[in-house]
Amino acid sequence: MSKKQLTFKSFKEEIINRCKNNGACQSEFKRVLESKKYSTLLEVLKENMSWCLSNDTITIELLDRVNSDTLVKADIYFKGEHEINVSKNSLIITLGSSSATIKTWGSSSATIKTLGSSSATIETWDSSSATIKTWGSSSATIKTWDSSSIEKENKGVYSVILDLDNKSVIVAKELKVIKQK
């Protein structure tokens, strides 16, 4: 039996209580209090996701009680497989056991954060750029084409970067980068 979906008001009340109990910083807590709709509240949570997860302010069980379409609209993915096309600047979160393929196009810029045991494949095209941040046992595979670029921060397992124009492979762990041809 699935749990009842939370209304925005109930979800916000739960987040407020958890923020209070976990000692959230005043400026971000104020943003939570001022949020009037899911999109605004979820943006604050996304920007602080690593803190939220490490302090159990956000849990998979809590996210499971939010309408999945609401989370997808906010670029938060925590279960299942997803294909995401990015043509505007975006912050994308993958966590839990989710798996995502993210493609950036044109001159867009995407920041992708992978947490938990999630995985992401990121493809950058044209002059788009992607910043990839991985934590825990999450992983990312990055493929770049044309004049696109990537920036990577890794706080967990190895990630693989494929630069198809320069025909090189970069294997990285904890910000140490080793180039291989």
C-alpha positions in Angstrom: 0.0 0.0 0.0 1.5 3.3 -1.0 1.6 6.3 1.3 -0.7 9.2 0.8 0.8 12.0 -1.4 1.6 15.2 0.6 0.0 18.5 -0.3 2.4 21.5 -0.7 1.3 22.8 2.7 2.0 19.4 4.4 5.4 19.0 2.6 6.5 22.6 3.5 5.5 22.0 7.2 7.6 18.8 7.3 10.6 20.6 5.7 10.2 23.5 8.2 10.2 21.1 11.2 13.2 19.2 9.8 15.1 22.4 9.1 14.5 23.6 12.7 15.5 20.3 14.2 18.7 20.1 12.1 19.8 23.7 12.6 19.4 25.0 9.0 21.2 28.3 8.4 19.1 31.4 8.8 19.2 32.7 5.3 18.2 29.4 3.6 15.6 28.7 6.3 14.1 32.1 5.5 13.9 31.2 1.9 12.0 28.0 2.9 9.6 30.0 5.0 8.9 32.5 2.2 8.2 29.8 -0.5 4.7 29.9 -1.7 4.7 27.0 -4.2 6.5 23.7 -4.8 8.8 25.1 -7.5 10.3 27.7 -5.2 10.7 25.4 -2.2 12.2 22.6 -4.3 14.7 25.1 -5.8 15.9 26.0 -2.3 16.2 22.3 -1.4 18.1 21.5 -4.7 20.6 24.3 -4.0 21.2 22.8 -0.6 20.7 19.1 -1.4 23.9 17.7 0.0 23.2 19.4 3.4 19.5 18.3 3.2 20.5 14.7 2.6 23.3 14.5 5.2 21.0 15.9 7.8 17.9 13.8 6.8 16.0 17.0 6.0 15.3 15.3 2.7 14.9 11.5 2.5 13.9 9.2 -0.3 10.8 8.2 1.8 9.8 11.9 2.0 10.3 12.5 -1.7 8.3 9.4 -2.5 5.3 11.2 -1.0 5.6 14.1 -3.4 3.9 13.8 -6.8 6.6 12.5 -9.2 5.6 15.0 -11.9 6.3 17.9 -9.5 9.7 16.5 -8.8 10.5 16.0 -12.5 9.4 19.5 -13.3 11.9 20.6 -10.7 14.7 18.4 -12.2 14.8 16.1 -9.2 15.1 12.4 -10.0 15.3 9.7 -7.3 14.0 6.5 -8.8 13.6 5.0 -12.3 15.3 5.9 -15.5 15.1 9.3 -17.2 16.1 10.9 -20.4 16.6 14.7 -19.9 17.2 17.2 -22.7 18.6 20.6 -21.5 18.4 23.7 -23.7 18.3 26.2 -20.9 20.5 26.7 -17.8 19.5 24.0 -15.3 20.4 22.4 -12.0 19.6 18.7 -12.1 19.6 16.4 -9.1 19.8 12.6 -9.3 19.7 10.6 -6.1 18.6 7.3 -4.7 18.7 4.5 -7.3 17.8 6.7 -10.2 19.6 6.6 -13.6 19.5 9.6 -16.0 20.8 10.4 -19.4 21.3 14.2 -19.7 21.9 15.9 -23.0 22.9 19.6 -23.1 22.5 21.6 -26.4 23.2 25.0 -27.9 24.8 27.4 -25.4 23.0 25.9 -22.4 24.7 25.3 -19.1 23.7 22.5 -16.7 24.9 21.6 -13.2 24.3 17.9 -12.5 24.6 16.6 -9.0 24.6 12.8 -8.5 24.0 11.5 -4.9 23.4 8.2 -3.2 23.8 5.3 -5.7 22.4 7.2 -8.6 24.2 7.3 -12.0 24.1 9.8 -14.8 25.4 9.8 -18.4 25.9 13.4 -19.5 26.3 14.3 -23.2 27.3 17.9 -24.1 26.9 19.2 -27.6 27.5 22.5 -29.5 28.9 25.1 -27.1 26.9 23.9 -24.1 28.6 23.2 -20.8 28.0 20.9 -17.8 29.3 21.0 -14.3 29.1 17.5 -12.7 29.3 16.9 -9.0 29.2 13.3 -7.7 28.9 12.2 -4.0 28.9 8.9 -2.3 28.7 5.9 -4.6 27.0 7.8 -7.4 28.8 7.9 -10.7 28.8 9.9 -13.9 29.9 9.2 -17.5 30.5 12.3 -19.5 30.7 12.6 -23.3 31.6 15.9 -25.0 31.2 16.9 -28.7 31.9 20.1 -30.7 33.1 23.0 -28.5 31.2 21.9 -25.4 32.9 21.8 -22.0 32.7 20.1 -18.6 33.8 20.8 -15.1 33.8 17.9 -12.6 33.9 17.6 -8.9 34.0 14.1 -7.4 33.6 13.1 -3.8 33.2 9.4 -4.2 33.9 6.6 -6.7 35.6 6.9 -10.0 34.0 8.7 -12.9 34.8 8.4 -16.6 34.9 11.3 -19.0 35.0 10.6 -22.8 36.2 13.6 -24.9 35.2 12.3 -28.3 36.6 15.2 -30.3 40.1 14.9 -28.8 39.8 11.1 -28.6 40.9 10.9 -25.0 39.5 9.3 -21.8 39.9 10.9 -18.4 39.5 8.8 -15.3 39.0 10.8 -12.1 38.7 10.1 -8.4 38.5 12.8 -5.7 39.6 15.6 -8.1 42.7 13.8 -9.2 42.7 13.6 -13.0 44.7 11.0 -15.0 44.5 11.4 -18.8 44.7 8.3 -21.0 44.7 8.0 -24.8 
